[in-house]
């Protein structure tokens, strides 16, 4: 899966370029007639390391 990061002003935008990314991250109903419940399996999260990198970028 390809994950992109973009900085705009004081914002960091993280995107996953896969048609199934949102259902995996947040969970929900999928499949024919939306009958299959998919549990959330988050793969994008903000860690202390990520936050440090963002702060270094924004405040350097």
C-alpha positions as a Markdown table, in Angstrom:
| # | Residue | x | y | z |
|---|---|---|---|---|
| 1 | Unk | 0.0 | 0.0 | 0.0 |
| 2 | Unk | 1.3 | 3.4 | -0.9 |
| 3 | Unk | 1.0 | 6.1 | 1.8 |
| 4 | Unk | 1.6 | 9.7 | 1.1 |
| 5 | Unk | 2.5 | 12.7 | 3.3 |
| 6 | Unk | 2.0 | 16.3 | 2.4 |
| 7 | Unk | 2.6 | 19.5 | 4.4 |
| 8 | Unk | 0.4 | 22.5 | 3.8 |
| 9 | Unk | 1.0 | 25.5 | 6.0 |
| 10 | Unk | 0.5 | 24.2 | 9.6 |
| 11 | Unk | -1.1 | 20.9 | 8.5 |
| 12 | Unk | 0.2 | 17.5 | 7.8 |
| 13 | Unk | -2.0 | 15.5 | 5.4 |
| 14 | Unk | -1.5 | 11.7 | 5.3 |
| 15 | Unk | -3.2 | 9.7 | 2.6 |
| 16 | Unk | -3.5 | 6.0 | 1.8 |
| 17 | Unk | -3.8 | 5.3 | -2.0 |
| 18 | Unk | -5.8 | 2.1 | -1.9 |
| 19 | Unk | -9.5 | 1.7 | -2.5 |
| 20 | Unk | -9.8 | -0.5 | 0.6 |
| 21 | Unk | -7.9 | 1.8 | 3.0 |
| 22 | Unk | -10.8 | 3.6 | 4.6 |
| 23 | Unk | -12.8 | 0.4 | 5.4 |
| 24 | Unk | -9.7 | -1.1 | 7.0 |
| 25 | Unk | -8.9 | 2.0 | 9.0 |
| 26 | Unk | -12.4 | 2.8 | 10.3 |
| 27 | Unk | -14.4 | -0.4 | 9.8 |
| 28 | Unk | -17.9 | -0.6 | 8.4 |
| 29 | Unk | -20.1 | -2.6 | 6.0 |
| 30 | Unk | -18.8 | -3.8 | 2.7 |
| 31 | Unk | -19.4 | -6.4 | 0.0 |
| 32 | Unk | -22.5 | -7.0 | -2.1 |
| 33 | Unk | -25.4 | -5.1 | -0.6 |
| 34 | Unk | -23.2 | -4.0 | 2.3 |
| 35 | Unk | -24.0 | -7.1 | 4.3 |
| 36 | Unk | -20.5 | -7.9 | 5.6 |
| 37 | Unk | -19.3 | -6.1 | 8.6 |
| 38 | Unk | -15.6 | -5.3 | 8.6 |
| 39 | Unk | -14.0 | -4.5 | 11.9 |
| 40 | Unk | -11.7 | -1.5 | 12.1 |
| 41 | Unk | -8.0 | -2.5 | 11.6 |
| 42 | Unk | -6.2 | 0.8 | 12.0 |
| 43 | Unk | -2.9 | 1.0 | 10.2 |
| 44 | Unk | -2.4 | 4.8 | 10.3 |
| 45 | Unk | -1.8 | 6.3 | 13.7 |
| 46 | Unk | 0.1 | 9.3 | 15.1 |
| 47 | Unk | 3.0 | 8.2 | 17.3 |
| 48 | Unk | 5.3 | 10.3 | 19.4 |
| 49 | Unk | 7.9 | 9.8 | 16.8 |
| 50 | Unk | 5.6 | 11.0 | 14.0 |
| 51 | Unk | 4.6 | 14.0 | 16.1 |
| 52 | Unk | 8.2 | 14.9 | 16.7 |
| 53 | Unk | 9.0 | 14.8 | 13.0 |
| 54 | Unk | 6.0 | 17.0 | 12.2 |
| 55 | Unk | 7.0 | 19.5 | 14.9 |
| 56 | Unk | 10.6 | 19.6 | 13.7 |
| 57 | Unk | 9.3 | 20.3 | 10.1 |
| 58 | Unk | 6.9 | 23.0 | 11.2 |
| 59 | Unk | 9.1 | 24.8 | 13.7 |
| 60 | Unk | 12.5 | 24.6 | 12.1 |
